[in-house]
């Protein structure tokens, strides 16, 4: 199986399966002398960790990350830093229950990658989906913890803005609220309503989708390129690579089609410091594939979890029609734990773009033509 690597200069290669002994990744291209310990990644992994509320899968994985290469103690500072070599990371799987999948060994689950994997490779890992499982995303979150340290002054935050048909009220947006509820929701009232809604979905054995918004602040202008390395196209690719994602928006996204040219254009003035300043951010911080210096804003939609307890029509590998229900431990809404994954993919894309920009131009700062 090829294509296990994402990125250009900052490259992340993941390995391992959902029910194997461990999952891991190699981060290649991280600059040297960046302070790095497991704690720099563990906090983000704890946000993604399963079993933290009744609204996520009850699989109990501590997701303790270990650095196995690419760091050493700097004799000058006494702190552990990156060496510039490949950084190896592993997380052991400790709570696999492969027996839960024995009944579907020869059956294809609707909505899953079972049938396409078998069509491509002639074999599939029925134990929780193998490589197609969202278990792989834990390593993306770990790699994202490293990526966050590459771009100076960058801050990335994500939030759940919709569950099923229920959206937040943006007038009540409060970033502090994101850490106070199990949904990463910035609207306290919506979080309370979502709890009741998701309880009913969970108890019925069904599932629902969600929309996640990720915002990166402190992104320097100039990242990306005008044609085949557009920053927004690479973000779209990154988000679409996450399990169950079916749609991506940058900035105003699809809603921009409803605006006039006057409404959509982000007008500019010169700030007291001599830099462009914008009156709005419909473009989501990206123009012509290149970052503007405004916050980079993106959203992605996650489909309902395909593993549900309702009987669904399907077929097996012997060509027989069957009815199937998926047992085991599953998220009634995979969008909840996709929030830290989206943050990580945003960080990886921006770290990669930052290093490429610095390599091409020789300067990390924008070259504004304005007099100062």
C-alpha positions as CSV (number, residue, x, y, z in Angstrom):
1,X,0.0,0.0,0.0
2,X,1.5,3.3,-1.1
3,X,0.6,6.9,-0.2
4,X,1.2,6.9,3.5
5,X,3.0,10.2,3.5
6,X,1.7,13.7,3.6
7,X,3.6,16.9,3.0
8,X,6.6,18.2,1.0
9,X,9.4,19.6,3.3
10,X,7.6,18.8,6.5
11,X,6.6,15.2,5.8
12,X,4.5,12.9,7.9
13,X,4.4,9.2,7.3
14,X,2.1,7.1,9.4
15,X,2.0,3.3,9.9
16,X,0.1,0.7,11.8
17,X,-3.4,-0.7,12.0
18,X,-6.4,-0.2,14.4
19,X,-6.0,-3.7,15.9
20,X,-2.2,-4.1,15.5
21,X,0.3,-3.8,18.4
22,X,1.0,-0.2,17.8
23,X,0.5,2.8,15.5
24,X,3.3,5.2,14.7
25,X,4.7,7.9,12.4
26,X,7.9,9.4,11.1
27,X,8.1,13.2,10.9
28,X,10.8,14.2,8.4
29,X,12.0,17.7,7.7
30,X,11.5,19.3,11.2
31,X,14.2,22.0,11.7
32,X,16.8,21.3,14.4
33,X,17.0,22.9,17.8
34,X,13.3,23.1,18.4
35,X,12.5,22.2,22.0
36,X,10.4,19.0,22.0
37,X,9.2,16.5,24.5
38,X,6.3,14.0,24.6
39,X,4.3,16.6,26.7
40,X,4.3,18.9,23.6
41,X,2.1,16.3,21.9
42,X,0.3,14.6,24.7
43,X,-2.0,17.4,25.5
44,X,-3.4,17.4,22.0
45,X,-3.7,13.6,22.0
46,X,-5.6,13.8,25.2
47,X,-8.2,16.0,23.5
48,X,-8.7,13.3,20.8
49,X,-8.5,10.3,23.2
50,X,-11.6,8.0,23.1
51,X,-13.8,7.1,26.1
52,X,-13.9,10.5,27.7
53,X,-17.7,10.9,27.6
54,X,-20.8,8.9,26.7
55,X,-20.8,10.7,23.3
56,X,-17.7,8.9,22.0
57,X,-16.5,5.4,21.6
58,X,-15.8,3.6,24.9
59,X,-12.6,2.0,23.6
60,X,-10.1,2.8,26.3
61,X,-6.8,3.8,24.8
62,X,-4.4,6.0,26.9
63,X,-2.7,7.1,23.7
64,X,0.7,7.7,25.4
65,X,3.1,8.9,22.7
66,X,6.8,8.0,22.8
67,X,9.6,9.7,20.9
68,X,12.0,7.1,19.6
69,X,14.3,9.1,17.4
70,X,15.2,12.6,16.3
71,X,15.8,14.3,19.6
72,X,18.6,14.8,22.1
73,X,19.5,17.0,25.1
74,X,21.2,20.2,24.1
75,X,24.4,20.6,26.2
76,X,24.1,24.4,26.2
77,X,20.5,24.6,27.5
78,X,20.0,21.2,29.1
79,X,16.7,20.9,27.2
80,X,15.6,18.2,24.8
81,X,15.6,19.5,21.2
82,X,15.1,18.2,17.7
83,X,18.3,17.2,15.8
84,X,17.1,17.7,12.3
85,X,16.9,13.9,11.8
86,X,13.7,12.0,11.3
87,X,11.5,12.1,14.4
88,X,10.0,8.7,15.2
89,X,6.8,8.5,17.3
90,X,4.8,5.4,18.5
91,X,1.6,4.8,20.4
92,X,0.8,1.3,21.7
93,X,-2.7,-0.1,21.1
94,X,-3.9,-1.6,24.4
95,X,-7.7,-2.1,24.1
96,X,-8.3,-3.9,20.8
97,X,-11.3,-6.3,20.7
98,X,-11.0,-8.0,17.3
99,X,-13.6,-10.5,18.3
100,X,-16.3,-7.8,17.9
101,X,-15.7,-8.0,14.2
102,X,-15.7,-11.8,13.7
103,X,-19.2,-11.9,12.4
104,X,-18.5,-9.4,9.5
105,X,-15.2,-11.1,8.5
106,X,-16.7,-11.9,5.0
107,X,-19.3,-9.2,4.9
108,X,-19.0,-5.6,3.6
109,X,-20.2,-2.8,5.9
110,X,-22.2,-0.2,4.0
111,X,-20.5,3.2,4.1
112,X,-17.2,1.7,5.0
113,X,-14.0,1.1,2.9
114,X,-14.4,-2.7,3.1
115,X,-15.6,-3.3,-0.4
116,X,-13.2,-0.8,-2.1
117,X,-10.2,-2.2,-0.2
118,X,-11.0,-5.7,-1.2
119,X,-11.6,-4.5,-4.8
120,X,-8.2,-2.8,-4.9
121,X,-5.9,-5.2,-2.9
122,X,-7.7,-8.5,-2.9
123,X,-7.6,-8.4,0.9
124,X,-9.0,-6.3,3.7
125,X,-8.4,-6.0,7.4
126,X,-11.8,-6.6,8.9
127,X,-10.5,-5.9,12.5
128,X,-11.8,-2.4,13.0
129,X,-11.0,-1.3,9.5
130,X,-7.2,-1.7,9.7
131,X,-5.5,1.2,7.9
132,X,-8.9,2.8,7.0
133,X,-9.7,3.1,10.7
134,X,-9.7,6.6,12.3
135,X,-7.3,5.1,14.8
136,X,-4.6,6.3,12.4
137,X,-5.4,9.9,13.1
138,X,-3.9,9.8,16.6
139,X,-0.5,9.9,14.9
140,X,-1.6,12.9,12.8
141,X,-2.4,14.7,16.1
142,X,1.0,13.8,17.5
143,X,2.7,15.1,14.4
144,X,0.6,18.2,14.6
145,X,2.0,18.9,18.0
146,X,5.4,19.2,16.4
147,X,4.1,21.2,13.5
148,X,2.7,23.8,15.8
149,X,6.2,24.6,17.1
150,X,7.6,25.2,13.6
151,X,5.8,28.5,12.8
152,X,6.6,31.2,15.3
153,X,3.6,32.9,16.9
154,X,1.0,30.7,15.3
155,X,-2.1,29.6,17.2
156,X,-4.6,27.0,15.9
157,X,-8.0,26.4,17.5
158,X,-10.9,24.2,16.3
159,X,-14.5,24.0,17.3
160,X,-17.6,22.0,16.4
161,X,-20.1,24.3,14.9
162,X,-22.8,21.9,13.8
163,X,-24.1,18.5,14.8
164,X,-26.7,16.9,12.6
165,X,-29.1,19.8,11.6
166,X,-28.3,21.8,14.7
167,X,-25.9,24.8,14.3
168,X,-24.4,27.1,16.8
169,X,-25.4,30.8,17.2
170,X,-22.3,32.7,16.1
171,X,-23.3,35.7,18.2
172,X,-22.6,33.5,21.3
173,X,-19.2,32.3,20.1
174,X,-16.8,31.9,23.1
175,X,-13.5,30.2,22.6
176,X,-13.2,29.6,26.4
177,X,-16.4,27.5,26.2
178,X,-14.8,25.0,23.8
179,X,-12.9,23.3,26.8
180,X,-15.9,23.3,29.0
181,X,-18.1,20.8,27.2
182,X,-17.6,17.3,25.6
183,X,-18.3,18.7,22.1
184,X,-15.6,21.4,21.6
185,X,-18.6,23.7,21.1
186,X,-18.1,27.5,21.4
187,X,-21.8,28.1,22.2
188,X,-22.8,26.9,25.7
189,X,-26.5,26.9,24.9
190,X,-26.0,24.8,21.8
191,X,-23.8,22.3,23.7
192,X,-26.7,21.7,26.1
193,X,-29.1,21.1,23.2
194,X,-26.6,18.9,21.5
195,X,-26.3,16.6,24.5
196,X,-30.0,15.8,24.4
197,X,-30.0,15.3,20.7
198,X,-27.0,13.0,20.7
199,X,-28.3,11.0,23.6
200,X,-31.4,10.2,21.5
201,X,-29.2,9.3,18.5
202,X,-26.9,7.1,20.6
203,X,-29.7,5.3,22.4
204,X,-31.4,4.5,19.0
205,X,-28.2,2.9,17.8
206,X,-27.9,5.5,15.0
207,X,-25.4,8.2,14.2
208,X,-25.1,11.8,12.9
209,X,-22.7,14.0,11.1
210,X,-21.0,17.3,12.0
211,X,-19.2,20.4,10.8
212,X,-15.8,21.4,12.3
213,X,-14.3,24.9,12.0
214,X,-10.5,25.4,12.4
215,X,-8.9,28.9,12.7
216,X,-5.2,29.6,12.5
217,X,-4.1,33.0,13.9
218,X,-0.6,34.4,13.5
219,X,-0.1,33.0,10.1
220,X,2.5,35.1,8.2
221,X,1.5,36.5,4.8
222,X,3.1,34.9,1.8
223,X,2.6,31.1,2.5
224,X,1.4,29.1,-0.5
225,X,1.8,29.5,-4.2
226,X,-0.5,30.8,-7.1
227,X,-1.0,27.6,-9.1
228,X,-0.5,24.0,-8.0
229,X,0.5,24.6,-4.4
230,X,-2.3,27.0,-3.4
231,X,-2.6,27.1,0.4
232,X,-6.3,26.5,0.2
233,X,-6.0,23.6,-2.1
234,X,-3.5,21.9,0.2
235,X,-5.7,22.5,3.2
236,X,-8.6,21.0,1.3
237,X,-6.5,18.0,0.5
238,X,-5.4,17.7,4.1
239,X,-8.9,17.9,5.5
240,X,-10.3,15.5,2.8
241,X,-7.7,12.9,3.9
242,X,-9.4,12.7,7.3
243,X,-11.7,9.7,7.7
244,X,-15.4,10.4,6.9
245,X,-14.8,14.0,5.6
246,X,-17.1,14.8,2.6
247,X,-16.8,18.5,2.2
248,X,-14.4,21.4,2.8
249,X,-14.9,25.2,2.8
250,X,-12.3,28.0,3.1
251,X,-13.5,31.3,4.5
252,X,-17.0,32.1,3.5
253,X,-17.0,28.9,1.4
254,X,-20.2,27.9,-0.3
255,X,-22.0,30.9,1.2
256,X,-19.8,33.2,-1.0
257,X,-22.0,32.3,-3.9
258,X,-24.9,34.2,-2.4
259,X,-22.9,37.4,-2.0
260,X,-22.4,40.3,-4.5
261,X,-18.9,41.4,-5.5
262,X,-19.2,44.4,-3.2
263,X,-20.1,42.2,-0.2
264,X,-17.5,39.5,-0.8
265,X,-14.4,41.6,-1.4
266,X,-12.2,42.1,1.6
267,X,-11.5,45.8,1.5
268,X,-8.1,47.1,2.6
269,X,-6.5,50.1,4.3
270,X,-2.9,50.8,5.5
271,X,-2.3,50.3,9.2
272,X,-0.2,52.6,11.4
273,X,2.6,50.1,11.1
274,X,2.5,50.3,7.3
275,X,0.9,47.0,6.6
276,X,-2.4,46.2,4.8
277,X,-5.3,45.8,7.1
278,X,-8.7,44.3,6.1
279,X,-12.2,45.2,6.9
280,X,-13.5,41.6,6.6
281,X,-12.2,38.1,6.0
282,X,-14.6,36.4,3.5
283,X,-11.5,34.9,1.8
284,X,-10.5,33.0,5.0
285,X,-7.1,34.5,5.0
286,X,-6.1,33.2,1.6
287,X,-6.0,35.1,-1.7
288,X,-4.7,33.6,-5.0
289,X,-3.5,30.6,-3.0
290,X,-1.3,32.7,-0.8
291,X,-1.9,33.7,2.9
292,X,-2.8,37.3,3.5
293,X,-1.7,37.5,7.2
294,X,-5.3,37.3,8.4
295,X,-6.6,34.3,10.3
296,X,-6.9,31.2,8.1
297,X,-10.4,29.9,8.5
298,X,-11.6,26.5,7.2
299,X,-14.5,24.2,7.8
300,X,-15.0,20.5,7.0
301,X,-18.1,18.3,7.1
302,X,-18.0,14.8,8.5
303,X,-20.6,12.2,7.5
304,X,-22.6,10.2,10.0
305,X,-20.7,7.2,11.5
306,X,-21.3,4.2,9.2
307,X,-21.1,1.7,12.0
308,X,-24.7,1.6,13.4
309,X,-26.9,-1.0,15.1
310,X,-29.7,-0.9,12.5
311,X,-29.8,-3.7,10.0
312,X,-28.6,-2.6,6.6
313,X,-28.6,-4.3,3.2
314,X,-25.2,-5.4,1.9
315,X,-23.3,-8.3,0.2
316,X,-20.5,-10.6,1.3
317,X,-17.3,-11.6,-0.5
318,X,-19.0,-14.8,-1.8
319,X,-21.5,-12.8,-3.8
320,X,-24.4,-13.4,-1.4
321,X,-26.9,-10.7,-0.4
322,X,-26.9,-10.2,3.4
323,X,-28.4,-8.0,6.2
324,X,-25.7,-6.6,8.5
325,X,-25.4,-4.6,11.6
326,X,-22.1,-3.4,13.0
327,X,-21.3,-4.3,16.6
328,X,-18.4,-3.1,18.7
329,X,-17.6,0.3,20.2
330,X,-18.2,3.3,17.9
331,X,-18.6,7.0,18.0
332,X,-22.3,8.1,17.5
333,X,-20.7,11.3,16.0
334,X,-17.2,11.0,14.7
335,X,-17.1,14.7,14.2
336,X,-16.5,15.3,17.9
337,X,-13.0,13.7,18.0
338,X,-12.3,15.1,14.5
339,X,-11.7,18.6,16.1
340,X,-8.1,18.0,17.3
341,X,-7.4,16.0,14.1
342,X,-8.5,19.0,12.0
343,X,-6.3,21.3,14.1
344,X,-3.4,18.9,13.5
345,X,-3.8,18.8,9.7
346,X,-4.0,22.6,9.6
347,X,-0.8,22.8,11.6
348,X,1.0,20.3,9.3
349,X,0.0,22.2,6.2
350,X,1.0,25.5,7.5
351,X,4.4,24.2,8.9
352,X,5.1,22.7,5.5
353,X,4.1,25.9,3.7
354,X,6.2,28.0,6.1
355,X,9.4,25.9,5.4
356,X,8.8,26.0,1.7
357,X,8.3,29.7,1.7
358,X,11.5,30.3,3.7
359,X,13.4,28.0,1.4
360,X,12.2,29.7,-1.8
361,X,12.4,33.4,-0.7
362,X,15.1,33.2,1.9
363,X,13.0,35.4,4.2
364,X,10.2,34.4,6.6
365,X,8.6,37.9,6.4
366,X,6.5,39.4,3.6
367,X,8.2,41.9,1.2
368,X,5.6,44.7,1.3
369,X,6.2,47.4,-1.3
370,X,4.8,50.2,0.9
371,X,7.0,52.9,2.4
372,X,7.5,52.8,6.1
